[in-house]
Amino acid sequence: MSAPVPVPKVFCVGFNKTGTMTLHALFAEQLGLRAVHDPAWSDWSITRNTARLDRFDAFTDGECPSIGILDALYPDARFILNTRPLRKWVLSRHKAVERSRAGVRWALTEYLPLGWLAGVINRRYLDNGAAAMMRWVAVRNAYHAHVIRYFEGRPHKLLVVNIEDAGGLQRIATFLGMDVQVSTCHAHADGQGSVTAAVLDAIGAKVGTEASERSTDAFFERHLRDACDTLTTSAACPFSLSRSGSDRLLRYLPFLRRLVRAGYVRMVAWRARAHSHFAKWFLDAFIGFLRSEEDLNFFITVQRMGSASR
């Protein structure tokens, strides 16, 4: 009997709210892979933490990992750009943040008169207004373009999957060279099963979707009417990344590049080990300055709260 063909590592580099739990279930339950569903592996990619990366075969729920570093560390790896139509993605994120905002309001007003603090937290860390949505779309558009450009001419390395396609999961199994008939499964549909949804259910709080739908409709009507169904990148998107603080600094002081990159990696490593939200917020301030918005191999999102990020 011949030995089974080893399955290469597979990195799902799409954003959250694009079926990441469904993909995790596919890898762990149907394909029998060692799977991890944790944003921390994006940090592991930046810090080249092979001690942790080697423990798993399939990775989901990361956000803007360094595909260049992962490709160098694991030359046989496969990458999946999991995505969905742009409007549905923005709406899903908006609803997720709205649920988190409701949880914060309840926690800070049910027993203590701290509505002002709930307002501060929701505005500062759980923002889902128009400016926040613009940033989500700009990061998504830029990162998708970065991934597609990086793997151009290497179709065996990258698979782009619309997670709403009926045959998407089967395409993934085939892409990985696995002769397995997979069944369709959808985990955490509309937030069900998530920690936030469980908390809201426990306290009897109901968060409707009408406000999110109105906000999203107004946003797309004003800014992105021609990009609602976009899966990867869109020329109709008027938002783009400019330059981070370190990008502007290095334009004038390029000899500091190695020092800035080393500082960035160190901050990301510390964030990966941090346990408190305060420590992560503190480190994110430095990461936001030191990351590069021109070279997305050295970019990672910050303030990943309520299923959104910056």
MARKOLDREN-895170 format. One line per 4 residues: number of its first residue (from 1); for each residue z, x, y of N, C-alpha, C. Coordinates in steps of 0.1 Angstrom, whole numbers, plus 2048, in hexadecimal, padded with zeros to 3 digits. Atoms other than C-alpha are relative to their C-alpha. Example, Ala and Ser with C-alpha at 12.3 -4.5 7.8 and 13.67 -1.06 7.14 Angstrom:
BEGIN
1 = 800:809:7F4:84E:87B:7D3:800:809:80C | 800:7F7:7F5:847:889:7F5:808:7F8:80B
//
This chain:
BEGIN
1 = 800:809:7F4:800:800:800:800:809:80C | 801:7F8:7F3:7F6:80E:822:80B:7FC:809 | 7F5:802:7F6:810:812:83D:7FB:7F7:80B | 804:809:7F5:810:7F8:859:7FC:808:80C
5 = 804:7F9:7F4:7FE:802:878:80B:7FE:80B | 7F6:802:7F6:818:809:893:7FB:7F9:80C | 804:808:7F4:817:7F1:8B1:804:809:80C | 7FC:7F8:7F4:815:803:8D2:80A:7F9:809
9 = 7F8:807:7F7:82E:7FC:8ED:7F8:7F7:809 | 808:809:7F7:824:7DF:903:809:7FD:80C | 7F9:803:7F3:82F:7DB:927:7F9:7F5:807 | 805:80C:7F8:82B:7B9:938:803:803:80E
13 = 7FD:7FC:7F2:827:7C3:95C:7FD:7F6:80A | 801:80B:7F7:821:7A1:96B:80E:7FD:806 | 7F4:804:7F9:83B:791:982:808:7F6:7F8 | 7F8:80B:806:858:77A:978:7F9:7F2:804
17 = 806:80E:7FF:850:754:976:7F1:800:7FB | 80D:800:807:831:75D:961:802:800:7F1 | 7FF:801:80E:83D:754:93F:807:80C:7F9 | 7FA:7F4:806:853:773:93A:809:7FD:7F4
21 = 7F7:804:80B:86C:761:923:7F7:7FC:7F4 | 809:803:80B:84F:753:90F:7FA:80C:7F9 | 805:7F4:805:840:775:90B:80B:808:7F8 | 7F5:7FA:807:862:783:901:802:7F9:7F2
25 = 7FF:807:80D:865:768:8E6:7F5:803:7F7 | 80C:7FC:808:842:770:8DA:803:80E:7F9 | 7FE:7F3:805:84A:795:8D6:80C:801:7F6 | 7F4:7FF:808:86D:791:8C7:800:7F7:7F3
29 = 7FF:80A:80B:869:772:8B1:7F3:7FF:7F8 | 80D:802:808:844:771:8A7:7FA:80D:7FC | 807:7F3:803:838:795:8A8:80A:80A:7FB | 7F6:7F7:806:859:7A5:89C:802:80D:808
33 = 7FE:7F3:7F9:85B:7BF:8B8:80E:800:806 | 7F3:7FF:7F9:87A:7CD:8C8:7FD:7FE:80F | 804:804:7F3:877:7BB:8E9:80C:7FF:80A | 7F6:800:7F5:88B:7BD:90A:7FB:7F7:80B
37 = 803:808:7F5:88B:7A3:925:80A:803:80B | 7F6:7FB:7F7:89C:7B4:942:7F9:808:80B | 807:7F9:7F5:890:7BF:965:804:80F:800 | 7FB:7F2:7FF:8A3:7E0:960:7F5:80A:7FB
41 = 809:7F7:806:886:7EF:94C:7F6:805:80B | 808:7FB:7F5:872:7F2:96D:806:80C:806 | 7F9:7F4:7FB:88D:80A:979:7FF:80B:7F6 | 801:7F5:80A:88B:81D:958:7F2:806:801
45 = 80D:7FA:7FF:866:822:95E:800:80A:80B | 7FF:7F7:7F4:86D:832:980:807:80C:7FD | 7F7:7F5:803:888:848:972:7FC:808:7F4 | 804:7FA:80C:875:851:953:80B:800:7F5
49 = 7F5:801:809:892:845:93E:7FC:7FD:7F2 | 805:802:80D:883:84A:91C:80B:7FC:7F6 | 7F5:803:809:8A6:847:90C:801:7F1:7FE | 7FF:80E:801:8A5:822:914:7F2:7FA:7FD
53 = 80E:805:803:87F:81C:913:7FD:801:7F1 | 804:7FE:80E:87D:82A:8F0:807:7F6:7F6 | 7F9:809:809:895:80F:8E3:7F8:7F3:7FD | 808:80D:801:87B:7F3:8E7:7F1:802:7FF
57 = 80F:800:802:857:7EB:8DF:7F9:7F8:80B | 807:80A:7F7:850:7CE:8F7:80A:7FD:80C | 7F8:801:7F4:85C:7CA:91B:7FB:7F4:809 | 803:80C:7F7:85D:7AA:931:80A:7FF:80B
61 = 7F7:803:7F4:86C:79F:952:802:80C:809 | 7FF:7F5:7F7:867:7C0:963:7F9:7FC:80D | 807:803:7F3:85A:7C1:987:7FB:80C:807 | 806:7F4:7F9:842:7DB:995:805:80D:7F9
65 = 7FC:7F3:806:84A:7F6:97B:7F5:80A:804 | 80A:7F6:7FD:838:817:97F:7F7:801:7F4 | 80A:7FF:80C:819:813:968:7FB:80E:7FE | 804:7F2:802:80F:837:96F:809:808:7F7
69 = 7F6:7F8:808:82F:845:961:801:7FB:7F2 | 7FF:805:80D:830:82D:944:7F3:804:7F8 | 80C:7FB:807:80C:836:93B:800:80E:7FC | 7FF:7F1:804:814:85B:93C:80A:802:7F5
73 = 7F5:7FE:80B:834:857:927:7FB:7FA:7F3 | 804:807:80C:823:840:90E:7F1:7FE:800 | 80F:801:7FF:7FD:847:90C:7FA:7F5:7F8 | 805:80A:809:7F8:82E:8F0:804:7F2:804
77 = 7FA:80D:7FC:80A:812:902:7F5:7F6:805 | 809:80A:7FB:7F9:7F1:90B:808:7F9:80B | 7FB:807:7F4:7FE:7DE:92B:7FB:7F2:801 | 804:80E:7FE:7FD:7B9:931:804:7FB:80E
81 = 7FD:806:7F3:7F9:7AA:954:801:7F1:7FE | 7FD:80E:802:809:788:94E:800:7F9:80E | 801:806:7F3:800:770:96A:7FD:7F1:7FF | 803:80E:800:7F9:74C:974:7FA:7FD:80E
85 = 805:803:7F3:7E8:73A:991:80A:802:80B | 7F8:7FB:7F6:7F6:746:9B2:80A:7F5:805 | 7F7:80B:7FB:803:724:9BF:80B:7FD:7F7 | 7F6:804:80A:815:71C:99F:80B:80B:7FF
89 = 7F7:7F5:801:825:73E:99F:80A:7FF:80C | 7F7:801:7F4:832:73B:9C3:809:7F4:7FF | 7F8:80B:802:83E:718:9BC:80B:802:7F6 | 7F5:7FD:80A:851:723:99D:80B:809:806
93 = 7F7:7F7:7F9:861:73F:9B1:809:7F8:80A | 7F9:807:7F6:86A:728:9CD:80B:7F7:7FA | 7F6:809:807:87B:70F:9B5:80B:808:7FB | 7F5:7F8:806:88E:72B:9A4:80A:804:80B
97 = 7F7:7FC:7F6:89C:737:9C5:808:7F4:806 | 7F9:80C:7FB:8A4:714:9D0:80C:7FC:7F7 | 7F5:803:80A:8B9:70F:9B0:80C:80A:803 | 7F5:7F6:7FD:8CC:730:9B9:807:7FC:80D
101 = 7FA:804:7F4:8D1:724:9DC:80A:7F4:7FF | 7F7:80B:803:8E0:704:9CF:80D:804:7FA | 7F5:7FB:806:8F7:717:9B9:80A:807:809 | 7F7:7F9:7F6:904:72D:9D5:807:7F5:809
105 = 7FA:80A:7F7:909:70E:9EC:80C:7F9:7F9 | 7F5:807:807:91E:6FD:9D1:80C:809:7FE | 7F5:7F7:802:932:71C:9C9:809:802:80C | 7F9:7FC:7F3:93B:722:9EE:804:7F3:808
109 = 7FC:80B:7F8:941:6FE:9F9:808:7F6:7F8 | 7F9:80A:808:950:6EB:9DB:80F:800:802 | 7F1:7FF:7FF:973:6F8:9DF:804:807:80C | 7FC:7F9:7F4:972:70D:9FE:7F6:7FD:80B
113 = 80A:803:7F5:962:707:A21:7F8:80C:804 | 808:7F3:7FD:94A:724:A1F:7F1:7FD:801 | 80E:803:7FF:92A:712:A27:7F8:80A:808 | 807:7F6:7F7:922:72C:A42:7FC:80C:7F8
117 = 803:7F4:808:924:748:A28:7F5:7FD:7F6 | 80B:804:809:90E:735:A10:7F2:801:808 | 80C:7FF:7F8:8F5:732:A2D:7FB:80E:802 | 803:7F2:7FE:8F6:757:A34:7FA:806:7F3
121 = 805:7FB:80D:8F1:760:A0F:7F2:7FB:7FD | 80D:806:803:8D5:748:A0B:7F5:805:809 | 80B:7FB:7F7:8C2:754:A2A:7FD:80E:7FD | 803:7F1:801:8C7:779:A23:7FB:804:7F2
125 = 803:7FB:80E:8C5:77C:9FD:7F8:7F6:7F8 | 807:80A:808:8B6:75B:9F1:7F6:7F9:809 | 80A:805:7F7:89A:756:A0A:7F4:7FB:7F9 | 80D:805:806:87D:740:9FF:7F8:7F9:80B
129 = 808:805:7F5:86F:739:A21:7F2:806:800 | 80E:7FC:7FF:84B:73F:A2C:7FF:80F:800 | 801:7F1:800:851:764:A34:803:806:7F3 | 7FD:7FB:80D:861:76A:A12:7F4:7FE:7F7
133 = 80C:803:809:843:759:A01:7F4:809:803 | 80B:7F6:7FC:82B:76F:A15:802:80D:7F9 | 7FD:7F4:806:83D:78D:A08:7FE:800:7F1 | 803:801:80E:83C:781:9E4:7F1:801:7FD
137 = 80E:800:803:817:77B:9E6:7FA:80E:803 | 805:7F3:7FD:810:79D:9F7:803:80A:7F5 | 7FD:7F7:80A:823:7B0:9DD:7F8:7FD:7F3 | 807:804:80C:813:79D:9C0:7F1:804:801
141 = 80E:7FD:7FF:7F0:7A1:9CE:7FE:810:7FF | 801:7F1:800:7F5:7C7:9D4:802:806:7F3 | 7FD:7FA:80D:805:7CE:9B3:7F6:7FC:7F5 | 80B:804:809:7EB:7BA:99F:7F4:809:802
145 = 80B:7F7:7FD:7D0:7CE:9B1:802:80E:7FB | 7FC:7F3:805:7E2:7EE:9A9:7FF:801:7F1 | 800:800:80F:7E5:7E6:984:7F1:800:7FB | 80E:801:805:7C0:7DB:980:7F8:80D:804
149 = 807:7F4:7FC:7B4:7F9:993:804:80C:7F8 | 7FC:7F5:808:7C9:811:97F:7FA:800:7F2 | 805:801:80D:7BC:805:95E:7F0:7FD:7FF | 80E:802:800:798:801:969:7F8:809:7F7
153 = 807:7F8:80A:780:80C:94E:807:802:7F3 | 7F8:7FF:80D:79B:80A:933:805:7F3:7FB | 7FD:80E:803:79A:7E6:927:809:800:7F3 | 7F7:800:80B:7AD:7F1:907:80E:801:804
157 = 7F3:7FD:7FC:7CB:7F9:91C:807:7F3:807 | 7FA:80B:7F8:7CF:7D9:931:7FA:7F3:7FC | 805:80E:803:7CD:7B4:929:806:7F7:80C | 7FB:809:7F6:7CF:79B:945:801:7F2:7FA
161 = 7FD:80C:807:7DE:77A:939:805:7F5:809 | 7FB:80C:7F9:7E1:758:94A:80A:7F9:7F6 | 7F6:805:80A:801:74C:939:7FF:7F1:7FE | 803:80E:802:7F5:728:93D:7F5:7FD:7F7
165 = 80B:802:809:7D7:72E:927:805:7FD:7F2 | 7FB:804:80D:7DC:71E:905:7FF:80B:7F6 | 802:7F6:80A:7CF:73C:8F2:805:80E:805 | 7FB:7F4:7FA:7E1:756:908:808:809:7F6
169 = 7F7:7F8:809:7FB:760:8EE:7F9:806:7F4 | 808:7FA:80B:7E2:764:8D2:7F8:80C:805 | 808:7F4:7FA:7CD:77B:8E9:809:80C:800 | 7F7:7F4:7FF:7EC:791:8ED:802:806:7F2
173 = 7FF:7FB:80D:7F1:794:8C8:7F4:808:7FB | 80C:7F9:803:7CD:79D:8C3:7FE:80D:808 | 801:7F4:7F8:7CE:7B6:8E0:809:80B:7FB | 7F7:7F6:805:7EB:7C7:8CF:7FC:804:7F2
177 = 805:7FC:80E:7D7:7CA:8AE:808:7FA:7F5 | 7F7:806:80A:7EE:7B2:89C:7F9:7F3:7FB | 807:80B:807:7DD:79A:883:80A:7F5:7FD | 7F5:80A:802:7F7:77E:888:7FB:7F4:807
181 = 802:80C:7FA:7F2:75A:88F:80C:7FB:807 | 7F4:804:7F9:80A:751:8AB:800:7F2:804 | 7FF:80E:7FB:816:72F:8B6:804:800:80F | 7FD:802:7F2:819:723:8DA:80E:7FD:802
185 = 7F2:803:7FC:83B:724:8E9:802:802:80E | 7FD:7FF:7F2:848:71F:90C:80F:800:802 | 7F2:7FF:7FE:86B:72B:914:803:7FF:80F | 7FB:801:7F2:87F:723:934:7F6:7F9:809
189 = 809:808:7F8:865:709:940:807:7FB:80C | 7FA:804:7F3:86D:703:965:80F:803:801 | 7F3:7FC:7FE:88D:716:963:80A:7FC:7F5 | 7F6:805:80A:89D:704:946:804:80B:7F6
193 = 7FC:7F5:809:8B2:71B:931:805:80C:808 | 7FC:7F5:7F8:8B8:733:94D:80F:7FF:804 | 7F2:800:7FC:8DB:73D:959:803:7F6:80C | 7FE:809:7F5:8D7:72B:97A:7FF:7F2:7FD
197 = 801:80E:804:8CB:70B:96A:80C:7FC:7F8 | 7F4:803:808:8E9:70C:952:80C:7FE:809 | 7F5:802:7F7:901:710:96F:7FF:7F3:807 | 802:80D:7F9:8F2:6F3:982:802:7F4:7F7
201 = 7FE:80B:809:8F2:6DD:964:80F:7FE:7FD | 7F2:800:802:917:6E6:95E:808:7F9:80B | 7F9:806:7F5:921:6DB:981:7FA:7F3:804 | 806:80C:7FD:90B:6BD:981:7F7:7FF:80C
205 = 809:7FF:7F4:8F4:6C9:99D:7F2:7FE:7FC | 80E:802:803:8D1:6BC:99D:7F7:806:80C | 808:7FA:7F6:8B7:6D0:9B0:7F2:7FB:7FE | 80D:806:801:897:6BD:9B6:7F5:80B:803
209 = 80B:7F7:7FD:875:6CD:9B9:7F7:7FC:80C | 809:805:7F5:867:6B9:9D6:800:809:80C | 800:7F7:7F4:873:6D1:9F1:7F8:80C:7FE | 808:7F4:804:864:6EF:9DF:7F1:7FD:801
213 = 80E:804:800:843:6DC:9DA:7FB:7FE:80E | 804:802:7F2:842:6D2:9FF:7FE:80E:807 | 801:7F3:7F9:849:6F6:A0B:7F5:808:7FB | 80B:7F9:806:830:705:9F3:7F3:7FA:804
217 = 80D:806:7FB:815:6EC:9FC:7FD:804:80F | 802:7FC:7F2:81A:6F3:A21:7FD:80E:802 | 803:7F2:7FF:81A:718:A1C:7F1:803:7FC | 80E:7FE:804:7F9:717:A09:7F6:7FA:809
221 = 809:807:7F7:7E9:6FE:A20:7FE:809:80D | 801:7F8:7F4:7F0:715:A3D:7FA:80E:7FE | 803:7F1:802:7EB:738:A2E:7F6:803:7F5 | 807:7FB:80C:7DA:738:A0C:7F9:7F4:7F9
225 = 807:80B:805:7C5:719:A08:7F6:804:7F5 | 80A:7FC:809:7AA:72C:9F6:804:809:7F5 | 7FB:7F7:80A:7C0:740:9DF:80A:7FA:7F6 | 7F7:806:808:7D4:726:9CD:7FF:803:7F1
229 = 803:7FE:80E:7C4:72C:9AB:7FF:80F:7FC | 802:7F2:802:7C3:752:9AE:80A:805:7F5 | 7F8:7FB:80B:7CF:764:98E:805:80E:803 | 7FC:7F2:7FF:7D0:789:998:800:804:80F
233 = 800:7FC:7F2:7C4:793:9BB:7F6:7F7:807 | 809:809:7F8:7B3:780:9D7:7FD:806:80D | 805:7FC:7F3:79E:78A:9F4:804:7F6:80B | 7FC:80A:7F6:7AA:76A:A05:80E:802:804
237 = 7F1:7FE:7FD:7CE:777:A06:801:808:80D | 7FF:7F9:7F3:7D5:780:A2B:80C:80A:801 | 7F4:7F8:800:7F6:792:A21:7FE:80D:7F9 | 802:7F3:807:7F7:7B7:A18:80D:808:802
241 = 7F6:7F6:7FE:810:7D3:A14:7FC:809:80B | 804:7F6:7F6:811:7EB:A31:805:80D:7FC | 7FA:7F3:804:826:80A:A2F:80F:7FE:800 | 7F1:800:801:84B:80E:A25:805:80B:80A
245 = 7FA:7F6:7F7:863:823:A3A:7FC:80E:7FB | 803:7F3:805:85D:841:A23:7F1:804:802 | 80E:7FD:7FE:837:83D:A26:7FD:804:80E | 802:7FC:7F2:839:83F:A4C:806:80E:802
249 = 7FA:7F2:7FE:850:85D:A4A:7F7:80B:7FB | 808:7F5:807:83A:870:A32:7F2:802:807 | 80C:7FE:7F8:81C:86A:A49:801:80C:80A | 7FD:7F5:7F6:82C:882:A62:807:80C:7FA
253 = 7F8:7F5:807:842:897:A4A:7FC:801:7F1 | 805:801:80E:82D:89A:A2A:808:80A:7F7 | 7F9:7F6:808:841:8B9:A1F:80D:7FA:7FA | 7F3:806:805:85F:8A1:A18:7FD:7F7:7F4
257 = 804:809:80A:84B:88E:9FD:809:801:7F3 | 7F8:7FE:80C:85D:89E:9DF:80E:7FC:802 | 7F2:803:7FD:87F:899:9EF:801:7F1:800 | 7FF:80F:7FF:878:874:9F7:7FE:7FA:7F2
261 = 802:806:80D:86A:86D:9D4:80D:802:7F7 | 7F4:7FD:808:889:87E:9C4:80B:7F7:804 | 7F6:809:7FB:8A0:869:9DA:7FE:7F2:7FB | 804:80D:805:88D:84A:9D0:804:7FE:7F2
265 = 7FD:801:80E:890:851:9AB:80F:800:7FE | 7F2:800:802:8B5:859:9AF:806:7F2:803 | 7FB:80D:7FC:8BC:838:9C1:7FD:7F5:7F6 | 804:80A:80A:8A9:824:9A7:809:802:7F3
269 = 7F8:7FD:80C:8BD:836:98B:80E:7FB:802 | 7F2:805:7FE:8DE:82D:99C:800:7F1:800 | 800:80E:801:8D3:809:9A0:7FF:7FB:7F2 | 800:804:80E:8CB:807:97B:80D:800:7F9
273 = 7F2:7FF:805:8EF:811:974:80A:7F7:807 | 7F6:808:7F8:8FF:7FB:98E:803:7F3:7FA | 7FC:80C:806:912:7DD:983:803:7F4:80A | 7FD:80A:7F6:91C:7CB:9A3:7F4:7FD:808
277 = 80B:804:7F7:905:7B7:9B9:801:808:80D | 7FF:7F9:7F4:913:7C9:9D7:7FA:80E:7FF | 806:7F3:802:90A:7EB:9C9:7F1:800:800 | 80E:801:801:8E7:7E0:9C1:7FA:7FD:80E
281 = 805:803:7F3:8E2:7D1:9E4:800:80C:809 | 7FE:7F4:7F9:8EF:7F1:9F3:7F4:80A:7FD | 80A:7F6:804:8D7:807:9DF:7F2:7FB:803 | 80D:806:7FC:8BA:7EF:9E5:7FC:803:80E
285 = 803:7FD:7F2:8BC:7F7:A0A:7F9:80E:800 | 806:7F2:800:8B4:81C:A02:7F3:7FF:7F8 | 80C:800:808:89B:814:9E7:7F4:7F9:809 | 80B:806:7F7:888:7FD:A00:7FA:809:80A
289 = 805:7F6:7F7:885:81A:A18:7F8:80B:7F9 | 805:7F4:807:87D:835:9FF:7F4:7FD:7F7 | 80C:803:808:863:822:9EA:7F4:801:808 | 80D:7FF:7F9:83E:824:9F2:7F9:7F3:7FE
293 = 809:80C:801:829:806:9FA:7F1:804:800 | 80E:7FB:801:80A:81C:9FA:7FD:805:7F2 | 802:7FC:80E:80F:82B:9D7:809:7F7:7F7 | 7F8:809:808:81B:80F:9C0:805:805:7F3
297 = 7F9:7FA:80B:825:827:9A5:80E:804:804 | 7F2:7FC:7FB:843:82E:9BB:805:7F4:809 | 7FC:80C:7F9:849:80A:9C6:808:7F7:7F6 | 7F9:80A:809:863:7F2:9B7:806:7F6:809
301 = 7FA:80B:7F7:870:7D1:9C4:80F:802:801 | 7F2:7FF:7FD:892:7CE:9D3:806:7F1:802 | 7F9:80D:7FE:8AC:7B1:9D7:7FA:7F6:7F7 | 805:80A:80A:8A1:7A0:9B7:80A:7F5:7FD
305 = 7F6:80A:801:8B5:781:9BC:7F9:7F2:7FF | 805:80D:802:8AF:75D:9B1:7F2:7FF:7FB | 80E:800:805:88F:766:99F:7F6:804:80A | 809:7FB:7F6:880:774:9BE:804:80F:804
309 = 7FE:7F2:7FC:87E:797:9CE:7F9:803:80D | 806:7FB:7F4:873:7AC:9EB:7F9:80D:7FD
//
